[in-house]
Amino acid sequence: MAFGIDYYSRVPISKLNEFKSNGVSFICRYYCPEGYSSKLMTKDEAQEISDAGIDIVPIYEAGGYESSHFTYSNGYNDCMEAINRAEIIGQPYNSAIYFAVDTDMRNNLNAVYDYFHGVSDAMIEYRQRNGEKWYTGIYGGYDVIEYMDNKWGVTHLWQAKGWEYGQGIYSQANIHQYEIDVPFCNVNVDKNNSYSSIGSFTI
């Protein structure tokens, strides 16, 4: 088991060594459209994290906190934008891009299914053109990740604490977010444990 954090905005370079010395082995950071949010991870930041000896787990989110976002077309378009960000960062192919289901979708699983159908089609098209692709991951509540496990190429599962409903940790979860917005090294983070290969990378 390894310990990691997810961090909403750019990680201060002054904090990286402190994070490392306090047991952080991976940091989850965001892909999204350019100018969409301060949460966007830049190539410079990815290099700084990598140089500190910490792995990166990328997650794409641009609307994933709204139930209406989960459609086939949005999944396709989000994946194409995530691919664009991965190319800019230089993310290696033997790693994963997670896509956020950052709302309670346990009663609307068909919409999540449609969304990841779109993600899958975009990834397949990319592989047909380039010969390689990234693994697909999902961030969401227990019911969501259990439902999407091994559907539409979803191979990496990150369980969100917010929608567990007392069900514990899903047996196939790669990452488990177990505390939200808590102090750590004098900043607020979400805390995570990993239980198997999480598709992380360094550049």
C-alpha positions in Angstrom: 0.0 0.0 0.0 1.2 3.5 -0.9 0.1 6.9 0.3 -0.8 9.8 -2.0 -2.7 13.1 -2.1 -5.0 14.8 -4.6 -4.5 18.5 -4.9 -6.8 20.9 -6.6 -4.4 23.6 -7.7 -0.7 23.7 -8.7 1.5 22.1 -6.1 3.9 24.6 -4.6 7.4 23.6 -5.5 8.4 24.5 -2.0 6.1 21.7 -0.7 7.3 18.8 -2.8 10.3 17.8 -0.6 8.1 18.1 2.5 5.4 15.9 0.9 8.0 13.4 -0.1 9.5 13.3 3.4 6.1 12.8 4.9 5.4 9.7 2.8 3.7 11.0 -0.3 4.5 8.6 -3.2 2.0 9.9 -5.7 0.1 13.2 -6.3 -3.2 13.2 -8.3 -3.5 16.3 -10.5 -5.9 17.6 -13.1 -6.2 17.7 -16.9 -8.9 20.1 -18.2 -9.1 22.6 -21.2 -6.6 25.4 -21.3 -7.9 28.4 -19.2 -10.8 26.3 -17.8 -9.5 26.3 -14.3 -6.5 26.9 -12.1 -6.5 23.2 -11.4 -4.9 22.5 -14.8 -1.5 20.7 -14.4 1.1 22.3 -16.7 4.2 20.5 -18.1 6.4 22.6 -15.8 4.5 21.4 -12.8 4.6 17.8 -14.0 8.4 18.1 -14.4 8.8 19.5 -10.9 6.7 16.7 -9.3 8.7 14.1 -11.3 12.0 15.7 -10.3 11.0 15.4 -6.6 10.7 11.7 -7.1 6.9 11.6 -6.8 4.6 9.9 -9.2 1.7 11.6 -11.0 -1.8 10.3 -11.3 -3.7 12.5 -13.9 -7.5 12.9 -13.7 -9.6 14.7 -16.3 -12.5 16.9 -15.0 -14.4 19.6 -16.8 -18.0 19.2 -15.9 -17.8 15.9 -14.2 -19.5 17.3 -11.0 -22.8 17.7 -12.8 -25.0 14.7 -13.6 -26.1 16.2 -16.9 -22.5 16.1 -18.1 -22.5 12.3 -18.6 -23.4 11.7 -22.2 -21.6 9.9 -25.0 -20.6 13.1 -26.8 -19.1 14.7 -23.7 -17.2 11.5 -23.0 -15.8 11.5 -26.5 -14.9 15.2 -26.4 -13.4 15.0 -22.8 -11.2 12.1 -23.9 -9.9 14.0 -26.9 -9.0 16.9 -24.7 -7.4 14.6 -22.1 -5.3 13.1 -24.9 -4.3 16.6 -26.0 -3.2 17.3 -22.4 -1.3 14.0 -22.1 0.6 14.8 -25.3 1.6 18.2 -24.0 2.7 16.8 -20.7 4.6 13.9 -22.3 2.6 11.3 -20.4 4.0 7.8 -21.3 1.5 5.3 -22.8 2.0 2.7 -20.1 0.0 4.8 -17.6 -3.6 5.8 -17.0 -5.8 8.8 -17.4 -8.7 8.8 -14.9 -12.0 10.5 -15.7 -14.0 12.1 -12.9 -17.5 11.1 -11.9 -17.5 13.7 -9.2 -21.2 13.5 -8.2 -23.6 10.9 -7.0 -24.5 8.8 -10.1 -25.5 5.5 -8.4 -29.1 6.0 -9.6 -28.0 7.0 -13.1 -25.4 4.4 -14.1 -26.6 4.2 -17.7 -25.5 7.8 -18.2 -22.0 6.9 -16.8 -22.0 3.9 -19.2 -22.8 6.2 -22.2 -20.1 8.6 -21.1 -17.4 6.0 -21.0 -18.6 4.6 -24.3 -17.6 7.9 -25.7 -14.2 7.9 -23.9 -13.5 4.4 -25.2 -14.3 5.4 -28.8 -12.0 8.4 -28.6 -9.2 6.2 -27.2 -9.7 3.5 -29.8 -9.5 6.1 -32.6 -6.3 7.5 -31.1 -4.8 4.0 -31.0 -5.8 3.4 -34.6 -3.9 6.5 -35.7 -0.9 6.2 -33.4 -0.5 2.6 -32.5 -0.7 3.2 -28.7 -3.1 4.6 -26.1 -3.4 5.3 -22.4 -5.3 3.1 -20.0 -8.7 4.4 -18.9 -9.4 5.0 -15.2 -12.5 6.2 -13.4 -13.0 8.2 -10.2 -16.3 7.8 -8.5 -18.4 6.4 -5.7 -18.5 2.7 -4.8 -21.5 1.8 -7.0 -20.1 3.7 -10.0 -16.7 2.1 -10.0 -18.1 -1.3 -9.3 -20.5 -0.9 -12.2 -17.9 0.3 -14.7 -15.2 -2.2 -13.7 -13.9 -3.6 -17.0 -16.6 -1.9 -19.1 -15.6 0.2 -22.1 -11.9 -0.3 -21.4 -12.0 0.9 -17.8 -9.2 -0.9 -16.0 -8.2 1.5 -13.2 -10.6 2.4 -10.4 -10.3 5.3 -7.9 -13.0 5.2 -5.2 -14.2 8.5 -3.9 -15.0 8.8 -0.2 -18.0 11.0 -0.8 -20.3 8.3 -2.2 -19.3 5.1 -0.3 -22.5 4.8 1.8 -20.9 2.5 4.3 -20.0 -0.1 1.7 -16.3 -0.1 2.5 -13.6 -0.4 -0.1 -14.4 -2.0 -3.4 -12.3 -5.1 -3.8 -10.8 -4.1 -7.1 -10.1 -0.5 -6.3 -6.7 0.7 -7.3 -6.9 3.9 -5.2 -9.1 4.7 -2.3 -9.7 8.3 -1.2 -10.2 8.1 2.5 -10.2 11.7 3.8 -11.3 14.9 2.1 -10.0 18.4 2.5 -7.9 17.8 5.6 -4.7 19.6 6.7 -1.4 18.0 5.7 2.0 19.8 5.7 0.1 23.1 6.4 -2.1 22.9 3.3 -5.4 21.1 2.7 -5.5 18.0 0.6 -7.5 14.8 0.0 -5.7 11.7 1.3 -5.5 8.4 -0.7 -4.1 4.9 -0.4 -3.2 2.7 -3.4 -3.6 -1.0 -3.3 -2.3 -2.1 -6.7 -0.9 -0.6 -9.9 -2.5 2.8 -10.3 -1.2 3.8 -13.7 1.0 6.6 -12.4 3.9 8.1 -14.2 6.9 10.5 -14.1 8.4 12.4 -17.0 
